[in-house]
Amino acid sequence: MFISNAYAQAAPAAPGADLASTFTSMLPLVLMFVVLYFIMIRPQMKKQKEHRAMIDALAKGDEVVTAGGLMGRVTALSEGQIGLQIASGVEVQMQRSAIVQVLPKGTLK
């Protein structure tokens, strides 16, 4: 008809063009990982480190809150467990990792 066919022709490759295009295509992936690290991974690691330090610093008489919502006073400490007095004459054994918060002294009556 009136329109002739047009064919695309590949541009001649420069000697360093392959390497530059590879880096350019990987740049968004690298930037996403860096942003993910600073927004999610690093704060979570910091939080875990603070929690581990709090658990290691537990002592008898500390008033704590557990992950299940129990509030009590630490009566015994061992390597992986603690004794927690939750009421007068009621003591339970719990894992140390179940402690989520140490309360100020005198919070529990």
N, CA, C and O atoms as a printed pandas DataFrame, in Angstrom:
     atom_number atom_name residue_name chain_id  residue_number  x_coord  y_coord  z_coord
0              1         N          MET        A               1    0.806   -1.177    0.000
1              2        CA          MET        A               1    0.000    0.000    0.000
2              3         C          MET        A               1    0.859    1.255    0.000
3              4         O          MET        A               1    1.881    1.327   -0.682
4              5         N          PHE        A               2    0.411    2.275    0.805
5              6        CA          PHE        A               2    1.130    3.548    0.783
6              7         C          PHE        A               2    2.224    3.639    1.827
7              8         O          PHE        A               2    3.101    4.499    1.739
8              9         N          ILE        A               3    2.179    2.734    2.842
9             10        CA          ILE        A               3    3.160    2.796    3.927
10            11         C          ILE        A               3    4.175    1.692    3.724
11            12         O          ILE        A               3    3.827    0.523    3.559
12            13         N          SER        A               4    5.452    2.093    3.739
13            14        CA          SER        A               4    6.494    1.084    3.577
14            15         C          SER        A               4    6.877    0.517    4.943
15            16         O          SER        A               4    6.680    1.163    5.972
16            17         N          ASN        A               5    7.410   -0.663    4.938
17            18        CA          ASN        A               5    7.829   -1.315    6.180
18            19         C          ASN        A               5    9.097   -0.678    6.713
19            20         O          ASN        A               5   10.004   -0.338    5.954
20            21         N          ALA        A               6    9.151   -0.518    8.050
21            22        CA          ALA        A               6   10.357    0.018    8.683
22            23         C          ALA        A               6   10.912   -1.075    9.601
23            24         O          ALA        A               6   10.166   -1.696   10.358
24            25         N          TYR        A               7   12.178   -1.297    9.531
25            26        CA          TYR        A               7   12.814   -2.329   10.347
26            27         C          TYR        A               7   13.778   -1.675   11.328
27            28         O          TYR        A               7   14.542   -0.777   10.974
28            29         N          ALA        A               8   13.720   -2.156   12.586
29            30        CA          ALA        A               8   14.617   -1.613   13.615
30            31         C          ALA        A               8   15.987   -2.224   13.439
31            32         O          ALA        A               8   16.137   -3.387   13.064
32            33         N          GLN        A               9   16.959   -1.423   13.713
33            34        CA          GLN        A               9   18.318   -1.886   13.582
34            35         C          GLN        A               9   19.004   -1.713   14.927
35            36         O          GLN        A               9   18.889   -0.653   15.543
36            37         N          ALA        A              10   19.706   -2.716   15.387
37            38        CA          ALA        A              10   20.404   -2.657   16.661
38            39         C          ALA        A              10   21.574   -1.692   16.576
39            40         O          ALA        A              10   22.294   -1.642   15.578
40            41         N          ALA        A              11   21.744   -0.931   17.645
41            42        CA          ALA        A              11   22.861    0.009   17.688
42            43         C          ALA        A              11   24.135   -0.783   17.959
43            44         O          ALA        A              11   24.100   -1.801   18.650
44            45         N          PRO        A              12   25.235   -0.330   17.429
45            46        CA          PRO        A              12   26.487   -1.041   17.685
46            47         C          PRO        A              12   26.843   -0.940   19.170
47            48         O          PRO        A              12   26.739    0.133   19.765
48            49         N          ALA        A              13   27.255   -2.039   19.756
49            50        CA          ALA        A              13   27.559   -2.095   21.190
50            51         C          ALA        A              13   28.918   -1.468   21.464
51            52         O          ALA        A              13   29.910   -1.778   20.805
52            53         N          ALA        A              14   28.940   -0.571   22.459
53            54        CA          ALA        A              14   30.201    0.032   22.893
54            55         C          ALA        A              14   30.901   -0.973   23.812
55            56         O          ALA        A              14   30.232   -1.826   24.396
56            57         N          PRO        A              15   32.212   -0.897   23.955
57            58        CA          PRO        A              15   32.934   -1.882   24.758
58            59         C          PRO        A              15   32.488   -1.943   26.227
59            60         O          PRO        A              15   32.465   -3.040   26.786
60            61         N          GLY        A              16   32.136   -0.841   26.876
61            62        CA          GLY        A              16   31.757   -0.850   28.287
62            63         C          GLY        A              16   30.264   -0.729   28.520
63            64         O          GLY        A              16   29.835   -0.584   29.664
64            65         N          ALA        A              17   29.462   -0.783   27.469
65            66        CA          ALA        A              17   28.027   -0.561   27.589
66            67         C          ALA        A              17   27.328   -1.692   28.340
67            68         O          ALA        A              17   26.367   -1.438   29.067
68            69         N          ASP        A              18   27.784   -2.920   28.183
69            70        CA          ASP        A              18   27.151   -4.051   28.854
70            71         C          ASP        A              18   27.280   -3.922   30.371
71            72         O          ASP        A              18   26.319   -4.166   31.101
72            73         N          LEU        A              19   28.447   -3.545   30.838
73            74        CA          LEU        A              19   28.687   -3.408   32.274
74            75         C          LEU        A              19   27.864   -2.259   32.855
75            76         O          LEU        A              19   27.292   -2.395   33.937
76            77         N          ALA        A              20   27.800   -1.147   32.160
77            78        CA          ALA        A              20   27.037    0.009   32.635
78            79         C          ALA        A              20   25.548   -0.308   32.691
79            80         O          ALA        A              20   24.873    0.085   33.643
80            81         N          SER        A              21   25.032   -0.999   31.707
81            82        CA          SER        A              21   23.610   -1.336   31.717
82            83         C          SER        A              21   23.287   -2.343   32.829
83            84         O          SER        A              21   22.192   -2.304   33.391
84            85         N          THR        A              22   24.198   -3.218   33.144
85            86        CA          THR        A              22   23.998   -4.173   34.237
86            87         C          THR        A              22   23.921   -3.447   35.570
87            88         O          THR        A              22   23.028   -3.722   36.371
88            89         N          PHE        A              23   24.829   -2.537   35.816
89            90        CA          PHE        A              23   24.799   -1.761   37.062
90            91         C          PHE        A              23   23.546   -0.896   37.146
91            92         O          PHE        A              23   22.955   -0.758   38.217
92            93         N          THR        A              24   23.151   -0.328   36.047
93            94        CA          THR        A              24   21.963    0.524   36.020
94            95         C          THR        A              24   20.707   -0.285   36.323
95            96         O          THR        A              24   19.810    0.203   37.010
96            97         N          SER        A              25   20.633   -1.487   35.832
97            98        CA          SER        A              25   19.449   -2.307   36.079
98            99         C          SER        A              25   19.436   -2.866   37.502
99           100         O          SER        A              25   18.360   -3.147   38.028
100          101         N          MET        A              26   20.581   -3.033   38.133
101          102        CA          MET        A              26   20.648   -3.550   39.501
102          103         C          MET        A              26   20.511   -2.455   40.555
103          104         O          MET        A              26   20.258   -2.759   41.721
104          105         N          LEU        A              27   20.671   -1.212   40.177
105          106        CA          LEU        A              27   20.630   -0.101   41.124
106          107         C          LEU        A              27   19.311   -0.023   41.904
107          108         O          LEU        A              27   19.369    0.154   43.121
108          109         N          PRO        A              28   18.143   -0.141   41.295
109          110        CA          PRO        A              28   16.901   -0.093   42.086
110          111         C          PRO        A              28   16.808   -1.226   43.121
111          112         O          PRO        A              28   16.307   -1.013   44.225
112          113         N          LEU        A              29   17.277   -2.401   42.775
113          114        CA          LEU        A              29   17.257   -3.536   43.701
114          115         C          LEU        A              29   18.156   -3.268   44.907
115          116         O          LEU        A              29   17.774   -3.548   46.043
116          117         N          VAL        A              30   19.320   -2.740   44.665
117          118        CA          VAL        A              30   20.246   -2.421   45.746
118          119         C          VAL        A              30   19.679   -1.313   46.634
119          120         O          VAL        A              30   19.772   -1.395   47.858
120          121         N          LEU        A              31   19.099   -0.290   46.033
121          122        CA          LEU        A              31   18.502    0.798   46.800
122          123         C          LEU        A              31   17.331    0.304   47.653
123          124         O          LEU        A              31   17.169    0.750   48.789
124          125         N          MET        A              32   16.515   -0.611   47.121
125          126        CA          MET        A              32   15.409   -1.162   47.894
126          127         C          MET        A              32   15.928   -1.931   49.104
127          128         O          MET        A              32   15.351   -1.826   50.187
128          129         N          PHE        A              33   16.994   -2.696   48.947
129          130        CA          PHE        A              33   17.558   -3.447   50.066
130          131         C          PHE        A              33   18.111   -2.505   51.129
131          132         O          PHE        A              33   17.922   -2.748   52.321
132          133         N          VAL        A              34   18.781   -1.449   50.725
133          134        CA          VAL        A              34   19.333   -0.480   51.677
134          135         C          VAL        A              34   18.214    0.193   52.472
135          136         O          VAL        A              34   18.316    0.334   53.690
136          137         N          VAL        A              35   17.164    0.601   51.797
137          138        CA          VAL        A              35   16.029    1.224   52.481
138          139         C          VAL        A              35   15.370    0.226   53.431
139          140         O          VAL        A              35   15.046    0.579   54.565
140          141         N          LEU        A              36   15.170   -0.999   52.990
141          142        CA          LEU        A              36   14.582   -2.047   53.826
142          143         C          LEU        A              36   15.433   -2.278   55.070
143          144         O          LEU        A              36   14.893   -2.446   56.163
144          145         N          TYR        A              37   16.740   -2.289   54.919
145          146        CA          TYR        A              37   17.640   -2.508   56.056
146          147         C          TYR        A              37   17.473   -1.401   57.095
147          148         O          TYR        A              37   17.335   -1.690   58.283
148          149         N          PHE        A              38   17.483   -0.143   56.668
149          150        CA          PHE        A              38   17.431    0.956   57.624
150          151         C          PHE        A              38   16.036    1.185   58.200
151          152         O          PHE        A              38   15.918    1.733   59.295
152          153         N          ILE        A              39   14.985    0.785   57.501
153          154        CA          ILE        A              39   13.630    1.005   57.994
154          155         C          ILE        A              39   13.122   -0.165   58.820
155          156         O          ILE        A              39   12.403    0.049   59.796
156          157         N          MET        A              40   13.475   -1.406   58.458
157          158        CA          MET        A              40   12.893   -2.560   59.135
158          159         C          MET        A              40   13.904   -3.413   59.907
159          160         O          MET        A              40   13.685   -3.696   61.085
160          161         N          ILE        A              41   14.966   -3.814   59.295
161          162        CA          ILE        A              41   15.870   -4.795   59.891
162          163         C          ILE        A              41   16.663   -4.194   61.046
163          164         O          ILE        A              41   16.729   -4.796   62.118
164          165         N          ARG        A              42   17.253   -3.050   60.860
165          166        CA          ARG        A              42   18.086   -2.442   61.901
166          167         C          ARG        A              42   17.302   -2.095   63.169
167          168         O          ARG        A              42   17.777   -2.410   64.260
168          169         N          PRO        A              43   16.119   -1.460   63.081
169          170        CA          PRO        A              43   15.354   -1.190   64.309
170          171         C          PRO        A              43   14.928   -2.465   65.040
171          172         O          PRO        A              43   14.902   -2.493   66.270
172          173         N          GLN        A              44   14.595   -3.518   64.290
173          174        CA          GLN        A              44   14.206   -4.778   64.933
174          175         C          GLN        A              44   15.384   -5.392   65.673
175          176         O          GLN        A              44   15.206   -5.912   66.774
176          177         N          MET        A              45   16.565   -5.347   65.108
177          178        CA          MET        A              45   17.754   -5.880   65.780
178          179         C          MET        A              45   18.048   -5.082   67.048
179          180         O          MET        A              45   18.438   -5.656   68.065
180          181         N          LYS        A              46   17.866   -3.779   66.994
181          182        CA          LYS        A              46   18.092   -2.928   68.162
182          183         C          LYS        A              46   17.097   -3.264   69.272
183          184         O          LYS        A              46   17.463   -3.322   70.446
184          185         N          LYS        A              47   15.845   -3.484   68.895
185          186        CA          LYS        A              47   14.814   -3.829   69.868
186          187         C          LYS        A              47   15.111   -5.177   70.527
187          188         O          LYS        A              47   14.941   -5.324   71.737
188          189         N          GLN        A              48   15.551   -6.154   69.747
189          190        CA          GLN        A              48   15.906   -7.460   70.292
190          191         C          GLN        A              48   17.080   -7.355   71.258
191          192         O          GLN        A              48   17.094   -8.026   72.291
192          193         N          LYS        A              49   18.049   -6.531   70.936
193          194        CA          LYS        A              49   19.211   -6.349   71.797
194          195         C          LYS        A              49   18.806   -5.719   73.130
195          196         O          LYS        A              49   19.301   -6.125   74.181
196          197         N          GLU        A              50   17.908   -4.728   73.095
197          198        CA          GLU        A              50   17.433   -4.088   74.325
198          199         C          GLU        A              50   16.638   -5.073   75.184
199          200         O          GLU        A              50   16.767   -5.072   76.409
200          201         N          HIS        A              51   15.816   -5.915   74.548
201          202        CA          HIS        A              51   15.028   -6.902   75.281
202          203         C          HIS        A              51   15.938   -7.928   75.945
203          204         O          HIS        A              51   15.708   -8.306   77.094
204          205         N          ARG        A              52   16.959   -8.379   75.241
205          206        CA          ARG        A              52   17.910   -9.345   75.792
206          207         C          ARG        A              52   18.645   -8.746   76.989
207          208         O          ARG        A              52   18.867   -9.434   77.986
208          209         N          ALA        A              53   19.025   -7.472   76.900
209          210        CA          ALA        A              53   19.715   -6.807   78.017
210          211         C          ALA        A              53   18.788   -6.682   79.220
211          212         O          ALA        A              53   19.224   -6.851   80.359
212          213         N          MET        A              54   17.502   -6.386   78.976
213          214        CA          MET        A              54   16.535   -6.275   80.072
214          215         C          MET        A              54   16.364   -7.619   80.767
215          216         O          MET        A              54   16.319   -7.675   81.996
216          217         N          ILE        A              55   16.270   -8.694   80.006
217          218        CA          ILE        A              55   16.094  -10.030   80.585
218          219         C          ILE        A              55   17.332  -10.448   81.368
219          220         O          ILE        A              55   17.217  -11.056   82.432
220          221         N          ASP        A              56   18.504  -10.129   80.854
221          222        CA          ASP        A              56   19.743  -10.478   81.555
222          223         C          ASP        A              56   19.900   -9.695   82.855
223          224         O          ASP        A              56   20.571  -10.162   83.775
224          225         N          ALA        A              57   19.297   -8.523   82.944
225          226        CA          ALA        A              57   19.445   -7.665   84.124
226          227         C          ALA        A              57   18.384   -7.939   85.193
227          228         O          ALA        A              57   18.365   -7.266   86.224
228          229         N          LEU        A              58   17.503   -8.914   84.963
229          230        CA          LEU        A              58   16.473   -9.215   85.963
230          231         C          LEU        A              58   17.105   -9.648   87.283
231          232         O          LEU        A              58   18.124  -10.337   87.306
232          233         N          ALA        A              59   16.480   -9.229   88.376
233          234        CA          ALA        A              59   16.966   -9.600   89.709
234          235         C          ALA        A              59   15.757   -9.928   90.582
235          236         O          ALA        A              59   14.624   -9.571   90.258
236          237         N          LYS        A              60   16.020  -10.616   91.697
237          238        CA          LYS        A              60   14.945  -10.930   92.632
238          239         C          LYS        A              60   14.315   -9.633   93.127
239          240         O          LYS        A              60   15.008   -8.652   93.398
240          241         N          GLY        A              61   12.991   -9.648   93.239
241          242        CA          GLY        A              61   12.279   -8.474   93.719
242          243         C          GLY        A              61   11.811   -7.539   92.624
243          244         O          GLY        A              61   11.023   -6.632   92.893
244          245         N          ASP        A              62   12.275   -7.731   91.388
245          246        CA          ASP        A              62   11.813   -6.885   90.279
246          247         C          ASP        A              62   10.339   -7.167   90.003
247          248         O          ASP        A              62    9.886   -8.309   90.092
248          249         N          GLU        A              63    9.613   -6.135   89.675
249          250        CA          GLU        A              63    8.202   -6.268   89.313
250          251         C          GLU        A              63    8.115   -6.211   87.795
251          252         O          GLU        A              63    8.614   -5.281   87.161
252          253         N          VAL        A              64    7.458   -7.244   87.215
253          254        CA          VAL        A              64    7.479   -7.403   85.763
254          255         C          VAL        A              64    6.089   -7.669   85.215
255          256         O          VAL        A              64    5.159   -8.003   85.949
256          257         N          VAL        A              65    5.973   -7.508   83.889
257          258        CA          VAL        A              65    4.771   -7.866   83.145
258          259         C          VAL        A              65    5.190   -8.916   82.124
259          260         O          VAL        A              65    6.222   -8.778   81.468
260          261         N          THR        A              66    4.377   -9.974   81.991
261          262        CA          THR        A              66    4.683  -11.032   81.030
262          263         C          THR        A              66    3.942  -10.790   79.722
263          264         O          THR        A              66    3.085   -9.911   79.631
264          265         N          ALA        A              67    4.285  -11.584   78.710
265          266        CA          ALA        A              67    3.632  -11.478   77.401
266          267         C          ALA        A              67    2.155  -11.826   77.502
267          268         O          ALA        A              67    1.358  -11.350   76.694
268          269         N          GLY        A              68    1.776  -12.641   78.469
269          270        CA          GLY        A              68    0.380  -13.001   78.655
270          271         C          GLY        A              68   -0.405  -12.003   79.476
271          272         O          GLY        A              68   -1.614  -12.160   79.645
272          273         N          GLY        A              69    0.253  -10.983   79.989
273          274        CA          GLY        A              69   -0.420   -9.949   80.754
274          275         C          GLY        A              69   -0.350  -10.127   82.258
275          276         O          GLY        A              69   -0.891   -9.304   82.996
276          277         N          LEU        A              70    0.307  -11.189   82.737
277          278        CA          LEU        A              70    0.457  -11.373   84.178
278          279         C          LEU        A              70    1.439  -10.360   84.737
279          280         O          LEU        A              70    2.472  -10.075   84.131
280          281         N          MET        A              71    1.101   -9.819   85.902
281          282        CA          MET        A              71    1.998   -8.905   86.594
282          283         C          MET        A              71    2.402   -9.585   87.887
283          284         O          MET        A              71    1.565  -10.150   88.591
284          285         N          GLY        A              72    3.688   -9.529   88.198
285          286        CA          GLY        A              72    4.142  -10.182   89.417
286          287         C          GLY        A              72    5.536   -9.756   89.800
287          288         O          GLY        A              72    6.159   -8.914   89.152
288          289         N          ARG        A              73    6.016  -10.370   90.885
289          290        CA          ARG        A              73    7.337  -10.062   91.438
290          291         C          ARG        A              73    8.241  -11.276   91.246
291          292         O          ARG        A              73    7.832  -12.402   91.527
292          293         N          VAL        A              74    9.440  -11.063   90.780
293          294        CA          VAL        A              74   10.407  -12.136   90.560
294          295         C          VAL        A              74   10.878  -12.661   91.919
295          296         O          VAL        A              74   11.347  -11.901   92.767
296          297         N          THR        A              75   10.738  -13.989   92.107
297          298        CA          THR        A              75   11.152  -14.595   93.378
298          299         C          THR        A              75   12.331  -15.533   93.213
299          300         O          THR        A              75   13.074  -15.753   94.169
300          301         N          ALA        A              76   12.522  -16.089   92.033
301          302        CA          ALA        A              76   13.628  -17.021   91.803
302          303         C          ALA        A              76   14.122  -16.861   90.372
303          304         O          ALA        A              76   13.338  -16.597   89.460
304          305         N          LEU        A              77   15.414  -17.022   90.185
305          306        CA          LEU        A              77   16.026  -16.913   88.863
306          307         C          LEU        A              77   16.851  -18.157   88.581
307          308         O          LEU        A              77   17.591  -18.624   89.447
308          309         N          SER        A              78   16.729  -18.691   87.388
309          310        CA          SER        A              78   17.616  -19.748   86.925
310          311         C          SER        A              78   18.026  -19.401   85.497
311          312         O          SER        A              78   17.703  -18.322   85.001
312          313         N          GLU        A              79   18.726  -20.303   84.846
313          314        CA          GLU        A              79   19.278  -19.996   83.526
314          315         C          GLU        A              79   18.206  -19.597   82.514
315          316         O          GLU        A              79   18.338  -18.564   81.858
316          317         N          GLY        A              80   17.152  -20.392   82.375
317          318        CA          GLY        A              80   16.150  -20.092   81.364
318          319         C          GLY        A              80   14.776  -19.789   81.920
319          320         O          GLY        A              80   13.858  -19.471   81.163
320          321         N          GLN        A              81   14.616  -19.884   83.240
321          322        CA          GLN        A              81   13.307  -19.696   83.844
322          323         C          GLN        A              81   13.376  -18.739   85.022
323          324         O          GLN        A              81   14.442  -18.473   85.577
324          325         N          ILE        A              82   12.200  -18.228   85.386
325          326        CA          ILE        A              82   12.098  -17.392   86.578
326          327         C          ILE        A              82   10.897  -17.862   87.392
327          328         O          ILE        A              82    9.951  -18.432   86.847
328          329         N          GLY        A              83   10.944  -17.619   88.689
329          330        CA          GLY        A              83    9.783  -17.822   89.543
330          331         C          GLY        A              83    9.096  -16.480   89.686
331          332         O          GLY        A              83    9.745  -15.476   89.982
332          333         N          LEU        A              84    7.784  -16.454   89.478
333          334        CA          LEU        A              84    7.040  -15.203   89.489
334          335         C          LEU        A              84    5.883  -15.331   90.473
335          336         O          LEU        A              84    5.009  -16.185   90.322
336          337         N          GLN        A              85    5.896  -14.466   91.482
337          338        CA          GLN        A              85    4.811  -14.449   92.455
338          339         C          GLN        A              85    3.736  -13.514   91.913
339          340         O          GLN        A              85    3.949  -12.308   91.790
340          341         N          ILE        A              86    2.554  -14.099   91.583
341          342        CA          ILE        A              86    1.493  -13.293   90.995
342          343         C          ILE        A              86    0.429  -12.909   92.014
343          344         O          ILE        A              86   -0.369  -12.005   91.763
344          345         N          ALA        A              87    0.407  -13.584   93.162
345          346        CA          ALA        A              87   -0.500  -13.257   94.261
346          347         C          ALA        A              87    0.128  -13.817   95.527
347          348         O          ALA        A              87    1.098  -14.571   95.462
348          349         N          SER        A              88   -0.415  -13.455   96.661
349          350        CA          SER        A              88    0.116  -13.946   97.928
350          351         C          SER        A              88   -0.022  -15.468   97.977
351          352         O          SER        A              88   -1.133  -15.997   97.949
352          353         N          GLY        A              89    1.096  -16.158   98.048
353          354        CA          GLY        A              89    1.103  -17.618   98.109
354          355         C          GLY        A              89    0.971  -18.307   96.764
355          356         O          GLY        A              89    0.908  -19.536   96.716
356          357         N          VAL        A              90    0.926  -17.558   95.668
357          358        CA          VAL        A              90    0.807  -18.153   94.329
358          359         C          VAL        A              90    2.064  -17.806   93.530
359          360         O          VAL        A              90    2.321  -16.644   93.216
360          361         N          GLU        A              91    2.842  -18.850   93.209
361          362        CA          GLU        A              91    4.070  -18.640   92.437
362          363         C          GLU        A              91    4.037  -19.534   91.210
363          364         O          GLU        A              91    3.687  -20.711   91.302
364          365         N          VAL        A              92    4.399  -18.979   90.062
365          366        CA          VAL        A              92    4.447  -19.740   88.813
366          367         C          VAL        A              92    5.859  -19.686   88.249
367          368         O          VAL        A              92    6.610  -18.742   88.494
368          369         N          GLN        A              93    6.202  -20.717   87.491
369          370        CA          GLN        A              93    7.482  -20.767   86.797
370          371         C          GLN        A              93    7.247  -20.357   85.344
371          372         O          GLN        A              93    6.323  -20.849   84.697
372          373         N          MET        A              94    8.075  -19.470   84.844
373          374        CA          MET        A              94    7.926  -18.985   83.464
374          375         C          MET        A              94    9.293  -18.944   82.796
375          376         O          MET        A              94   10.334  -18.952   83.453
376          377         N          GLN        A              95    9.256  -18.899   81.474
377          378        CA          GLN        A              95   10.490  -18.688   80.727
378          379         C          GLN        A              95   10.883  -17.225   80.823
379          380         O          GLN        A              95   10.027  -16.342   80.882
380          381         N          ARG        A              96   12.169  -16.980   80.837
381          382        CA          ARG        A              96   12.651  -15.587   80.922
382          383         C          ARG        A              96   12.195  -14.756   79.729
383          384         O          ARG        A              96   11.922  -13.563   79.860
384          385         N          SER        A              97   12.117  -15.394   78.572
385          386        CA          SER        A              97   11.758  -14.644   77.358
386          387         C          SER        A              97   10.307  -14.163   77.375
387          388         O          SER        A              97    9.929  -13.344   76.537
388          389         N          ALA        A              98    9.487  -14.650   78.310
389          390        CA          ALA        A              98    8.094  -14.218   78.399
390          391         C          ALA        A              98    7.951  -12.837   79.038
391          392         O          ALA        A              98    6.877  -12.238   78.981
392          393         N          ILE        A              99    9.009  -12.335   79.638
393          394        CA          ILE        A              99    8.967  -11.012   80.273
394          395         C          ILE        A              99    9.055   -9.951   79.185
395          396         O          ILE        A              99    9.958   -9.979   78.349
396          397         N          VAL        A             100    8.099   -9.005   79.205
397          398        CA          VAL        A             100    8.104   -7.938   78.194
398          399         C          VAL        A             100    8.409   -6.573   78.772
399          400         O          VAL        A             100    8.780   -5.658   78.036
400          401         N          GLN        A             101    8.256   -6.416   80.104
401          402        CA          GLN        A             101    8.482   -5.094   80.682
402          403         C          GLN        A             101    8.840   -5.243   82.154
403          404         O          GLN        A             101    8.288   -6.089   82.857
404          405         N          VAL        A             102    9.758   -4.422   82.605
405          406        CA          VAL        A             102   10.080   -4.322   84.031
406          407         C          VAL        A             102    9.422   -3.053   84.542
407          408         O          VAL        A             102    9.646   -1.963   84.015
408          409         N          LEU        A             103    8.603   -3.211   85.578
409          410        CA          LEU        A             103    7.865   -2.079   86.138
410          411         C          LEU        A             103    8.702   -1.344   87.178
411          412         O          LEU        A             103    9.622   -1.929   87.751
412          413         N          PRO        A             104    8.404   -0.097   87.426
413          414        CA          PRO        A             104    9.098    0.633   88.508
414          415         C          PRO        A             104    8.762    0.005   89.857
415          416         O          PRO        A             104    7.670   -0.530   90.049
416          417         N          LYS        A             105    9.712    0.077   90.791
417          418        CA          LYS        A             105    9.517   -0.487   92.123
418          419         C          LYS        A             105    8.287    0.151   92.781
419          420         O          LYS        A             105    8.065    1.358   92.679
420          421         N          GLY        A             106    7.502   -0.684   93.452
421          422        CA          GLY        A             106    6.332   -0.189   94.162
422          423         C          GLY        A             106    5.078   -0.105   93.329
423          424         O          GLY        A             106    4.054    0.377   93.814
424          425         N          THR        A             107    5.122   -0.564   92.076
425          426        CA          THR        A             107    3.949   -0.528   91.217
426          427         C          THR        A             107    2.885   -1.516   91.725
427          428         O          THR        A             107    1.695   -1.206   91.777
428          429         N          LEU        A             108    3.356   -2.710   92.095
429          430        CA          LEU        A             108    2.437   -3.739   92.596
430          431         C          LEU        A             108    2.288   -3.570   94.093
431          432         O          LEU        A             108    3.255   -3.272   94.794
432          433         N          LYS        A             109    1.079   -3.761   94.575
433          434        CA          LYS        A             109    0.830   -3.628   96.003
434          435         C          LYS        A             109    0.709   -4.984   96.635
435          436         O          LYS        A             109    0.496   -5.086   97.843
